[in-house]
Amino acid sequence: MTKLKLLSMEKDNSIDVMFLGDSEGKAAFDSLSLFHEHGISSYNLCTNFQWAIDTVALANHMYASQKPKLVVMEASFILTTLRKRRILLAKYLPIFNYHELYKQYLIHPDKPDVFKGFSPTDKAVPFTGSLEYMIEDTSYYPIDAWTLDYLQQVKETLEKQGTKLLLVSAPNPLYWNTAKHNAIQAWCDQNQVTYVDYNLKLDTLNLNWQEDYRDGGDHLNSKGAKKFIKVLGQYLQENYNLSDHRNDSQYADWEEDYQTLYGGTK
């Protein structure tokens, strides 16, 4: 599991926030920018096509070297339909699973990921659709029974470790809708989990719909992710007891990496 191997290269117990989810989160949760803006240490464990069974594995294994205070999950992966045969193969023969979590199973990275798991790109493809996509709707997008079971396992693992759970939805005007929001909100209400859907808070993000997506409205690019993580970081700072490590010498390399990779840009 390449992501877990890379995580193990971070200093033990240095990560306060862990991000989980699929490619939506991988493109949205910019850990270095979160540190630069708010001093919050975090790591992006999101993977392409992450299934809930993958999330269980990541949640169980991340505690080998880290004790995060908070896990933030991007909610899109919860709505993925799981097939029984593939779930069983992934469970008993992990290398079968074509997800990023396992596809580099035999690769052994020799140095830490300076982006802390985030997937950056300057590629920009404009969103040309309507921003009125969160229309009134009382229906609920179906959540697979397998996913509900695995999601409960993740929640129980976090509770045993004393880690808080927050669900968020990154802005996705291309594929998100009110029925999907309703499904996630219902699960969170039933399980006493906080949920923040930024598709309902677009005015707080100041996104440029011509420049801030890598694929026309599905995944944020680096420019869009910086805007998103700045706002999300403010929410985390105000609602969770997270340390500001910017004046901590143990984290000096985080700001150095930010300056090197981003040239000090906001």
C-alpha positions as CSV (number, residue, x, y, z in Angstrom):
1,M,0.0,0.0,0.0
2,T,2.0,2.9,-1.3
3,K,0.1,5.6,0.5
4,L,0.6,3.9,3.9
5,K,4.2,3.4,3.1
6,L,4.6,7.1,2.4
7,L,2.7,8.0,5.5
8,S,5.0,5.8,7.6
9,M,7.9,8.1,6.4
10,E,6.4,11.1,8.2
11,K,7.5,11.7,11.8
12,D,5.6,9.6,14.2
13,N,2.5,11.2,15.7
14,S,3.1,14.4,13.7
15,I,-0.2,14.4,11.7
16,D,-3.3,16.0,13.4
17,V,-5.8,15.6,10.5
18,M,-6.1,12.7,8.1
19,F,-8.0,13.0,4.9
20,L,-9.8,10.0,3.4
21,G,-11.9,9.5,0.3
22,D,-11.5,9.0,-3.5
23,S,-10.1,11.2,-6.3
24,E,-12.4,14.1,-5.3
25,G,-10.5,14.4,-2.0
26,K,-7.2,13.6,-3.5
27,A,-7.6,16.7,-5.7
28,A,-9.1,19.0,-3.0
29,F,-7.2,18.4,0.2
30,D,-3.9,20.3,-0.2
31,S,-2.0,19.6,3.0
32,L,0.9,22.0,2.5
33,S,-1.5,24.9,1.8
34,L,-3.5,24.0,4.8
35,F,-0.3,24.2,6.9
36,H,0.7,27.5,5.3
37,E,-2.7,29.1,5.9
38,H,-3.5,27.7,9.3
39,G,-0.6,25.7,10.7
40,I,-2.6,22.5,10.7
41,S,-0.6,19.3,10.0
42,S,-2.5,16.9,7.8
43,Y,-2.0,14.0,5.3
44,N,-4.1,13.1,2.3
45,L,-4.8,9.4,2.2
46,C,-7.4,9.7,-0.6
47,T,-6.9,7.4,-3.5
48,N,-8.4,7.1,-7.0
49,F,-11.6,5.0,-7.0
50,Q,-11.4,4.4,-3.3
51,W,-14.0,2.0,-2.0
52,A,-15.3,1.8,1.5
53,I,-13.4,-1.4,2.0
54,D,-10.2,0.5,1.1
55,T,-11.2,3.2,3.7
56,V,-11.5,0.5,6.4
57,A,-7.9,-0.7,5.6
58,L,-6.5,2.8,5.6
59,A,-8.3,3.7,8.8
60,N,-7.0,0.6,10.6
61,H,-3.4,0.9,9.4
62,M,-2.8,4.7,9.8
63,Y,-2.6,4.3,13.5
64,A,0.6,2.3,13.2
65,S,2.5,5.6,13.1
66,Q,0.0,8.4,13.6
67,K,-2.7,9.4,16.2
68,P,-4.8,11.9,14.3
69,K,-7.2,14.0,16.3
70,L,-9.6,14.3,13.3
71,V,-10.4,12.4,10.1
72,V,-12.0,14.4,7.3
73,M,-13.7,12.2,4.7
74,E,-14.8,13.6,1.3
75,A,-18.2,12.0,0.9
76,S,-18.3,11.1,-2.8
77,F,-16.8,7.6,-2.3
78,I,-19.8,6.7,-0.1
79,L,-22.1,6.7,-3.1
80,T,-20.0,4.3,-5.2
81,T,-21.9,1.1,-6.1
82,L,-20.0,-2.0,-4.9
83,R,-20.2,-5.3,-6.7
84,K,-20.2,-8.4,-4.4
85,R,-17.8,-10.4,-6.5
86,R,-15.3,-7.6,-6.7
87,I,-15.6,-6.9,-3.0
88,L,-14.9,-10.5,-2.1
89,L,-11.9,-10.6,-4.5
90,A,-10.6,-7.3,-3.1
91,K,-11.1,-8.6,0.5
92,Y,-9.3,-11.9,0.0
93,L,-7.0,-11.1,-2.9
94,P,-6.1,-7.4,-2.4
95,I,-3.8,-7.1,-5.4
96,F,-6.8,-7.9,-7.6
97,N,-8.2,-4.5,-6.8
98,Y,-7.2,-2.1,-9.5
99,H,-7.4,0.9,-7.2
100,E,-4.4,3.1,-6.5
101,L,-4.3,1.7,-3.0
102,Y,-3.1,-1.6,-4.4
103,K,-1.9,-1.1,-8.0
104,Q,1.5,-0.1,-6.8
105,Y,1.6,-2.9,-4.2
106,L,5.1,-3.9,-5.1
107,I,6.5,-0.4,-5.3
108,H,8.6,0.7,-2.3
109,P,9.1,4.5,-2.3
110,D,12.4,5.6,-0.9
111,K,11.5,9.2,0.2
112,P,8.5,11.0,1.7
113,D,5.9,12.6,-0.5
114,V,6.4,16.4,-0.2
115,F,2.8,17.0,-1.2
116,K,1.6,14.8,1.7
117,G,-0.6,12.7,-0.6
118,F,-2.2,15.7,-2.5
119,S,-2.5,15.4,-6.3
120,P,-1.5,18.8,-7.7
121,T,-2.0,20.1,-11.3
122,D,-2.1,23.4,-13.0
123,K,-4.3,22.0,-15.8
124,A,-7.4,24.1,-16.2
125,V,-10.6,23.1,-18.0
126,P,-13.5,25.6,-17.6
127,F,-16.9,24.6,-16.1
128,T,-19.5,25.7,-18.6
129,G,-22.7,24.3,-17.0
130,S,-25.2,25.9,-14.6
131,L,-24.4,26.7,-11.0
132,E,-28.1,26.1,-10.1
133,Y,-27.4,22.4,-9.7
134,M,-28.5,22.1,-6.0
135,I,-32.2,22.4,-6.8
136,E,-34.9,21.5,-4.3
137,D,-35.3,17.7,-4.2
138,T,-36.6,15.4,-1.4
139,S,-35.2,12.2,-2.9
140,Y,-32.2,10.2,-1.6
141,Y,-29.5,8.8,-3.7
142,P,-29.1,5.1,-2.8
143,I,-26.1,4.0,-0.6
144,D,-24.9,0.5,-1.2
145,A,-25.5,-1.9,1.8
146,W,-21.8,-3.0,1.7
147,T,-20.7,0.6,1.9
148,L,-22.9,1.3,5.0
149,D,-21.4,-1.7,6.7
150,Y,-17.8,-0.7,6.0
151,L,-18.6,3.0,6.8
152,Q,-19.8,1.8,10.2
153,Q,-16.6,-0.1,10.7
154,V,-14.5,3.0,10.0
155,K,-16.6,5.1,12.4
156,E,-16.1,2.5,15.2
157,T,-12.4,2.3,14.6
158,L,-12.1,6.1,14.9
159,E,-14.2,6.1,18.0
160,K,-12.0,3.5,19.7
161,Q,-9.0,5.6,19.0
162,G,-10.6,8.8,20.1
163,T,-10.5,10.4,16.7
164,K,-13.3,12.7,15.6
165,L,-15.0,12.3,12.2
166,L,-16.1,15.1,9.8
167,L,-17.6,14.5,6.4
168,V,-17.4,17.2,3.7
169,S,-18.3,17.5,0.1
170,A,-15.9,19.4,-2.1
171,P,-17.6,21.7,-4.7
172,N,-18.5,19.5,-7.7
173,P,-21.0,21.3,-10.1
174,L,-20.5,18.6,-12.7
175,Y,-21.8,15.5,-10.8
176,W,-23.1,16.5,-7.3
177,N,-26.8,17.1,-6.7
178,T,-29.3,17.5,-3.9
179,A,-30.3,13.8,-3.8
180,K,-26.7,12.9,-3.1
181,H,-26.5,15.6,-0.4
182,N,-29.7,14.2,1.2
183,A,-28.3,10.7,1.4
184,I,-25.0,11.8,3.1
185,Q,-26.9,14.2,5.4
186,A,-29.3,11.4,6.5
187,W,-26.4,9.0,7.3
188,C,-24.6,11.7,9.3
189,D,-27.8,12.7,11.2
190,Q,-28.4,9.0,12.1
191,N,-24.8,8.6,13.3
192,Q,-24.2,11.9,15.0
193,V,-21.5,12.9,12.5
194,T,-21.0,16.5,11.3
195,Y,-21.4,17.1,7.6
196,V,-20.4,20.2,5.6
197,D,-21.4,20.3,2.0
198,Y,-19.5,23.1,0.2
199,N,-21.8,22.7,-2.8
200,L,-24.2,24.7,-0.6
201,K,-21.6,27.2,0.3
202,L,-20.1,28.2,-3.1
203,D,-20.2,31.9,-2.3
204,T,-17.7,31.3,0.5
205,L,-15.1,29.8,-1.8
206,N,-14.6,32.5,-4.4
207,L,-14.0,30.0,-7.2
208,N,-13.2,31.0,-10.7
209,W,-15.3,28.6,-12.8
210,Q,-13.0,29.1,-15.9
211,E,-9.7,28.4,-14.1
212,D,-10.1,26.4,-10.9
213,Y,-11.0,22.9,-12.2
214,R,-8.8,20.3,-13.9
215,D,-11.6,18.6,-15.8
216,G,-14.5,20.9,-16.3
217,G,-16.2,20.9,-12.9
218,D,-15.5,17.5,-11.3
219,H,-12.0,17.8,-9.7
220,L,-10.4,21.0,-8.4
221,N,-6.9,21.9,-9.8
222,S,-4.2,23.3,-7.6
223,K,-5.5,26.8,-7.8
224,G,-9.0,25.8,-6.8
225,A,-7.8,23.5,-4.1
226,K,-5.9,26.4,-2.4
227,K,-9.1,28.4,-2.2
228,F,-11.1,25.4,-0.9
229,I,-8.5,24.3,1.7
230,K,-8.2,27.9,3.0
231,V,-12.0,28.0,3.8
232,L,-12.1,24.4,5.1
233,G,-9.0,25.2,7.2
234,Q,-10.8,28.1,8.8
235,Y,-13.7,25.8,9.7
236,L,-11.4,23.3,11.2
237,Q,-9.6,26.0,13.2
238,E,-12.8,27.3,14.6
239,N,-14.5,24.0,15.4
240,Y,-11.7,21.6,16.5
241,N,-8.9,21.9,18.9
242,L,-6.1,21.7,16.4
243,S,-2.6,23.1,17.0
244,D,-1.0,25.8,14.9
245,H,2.5,24.4,14.1
246,R,3.8,27.2,12.1
247,N,6.2,28.4,14.8
248,D,7.1,24.8,15.8
249,S,10.7,24.0,14.7
250,Q,9.6,20.3,14.3
251,Y,7.5,21.4,11.3
252,A,9.9,23.8,9.7
253,D,10.3,21.6,6.6
254,W,6.5,21.9,5.9
255,E,6.7,25.7,5.2
256,E,10.0,25.2,3.4
257,D,8.4,22.6,1.1
258,Y,5.4,25.0,0.5
259,Q,7.8,27.8,-0.5
260,T,9.8,25.5,-2.7
261,L,6.8,23.9,-4.5
262,Y,4.5,26.9,-4.7
263,G,7.0,29.8,-4.8
264,G,5.3,31.5,-1.9
265,T,2.0,32.0,-3.9
266,K,-1.3,32.0,-2.1
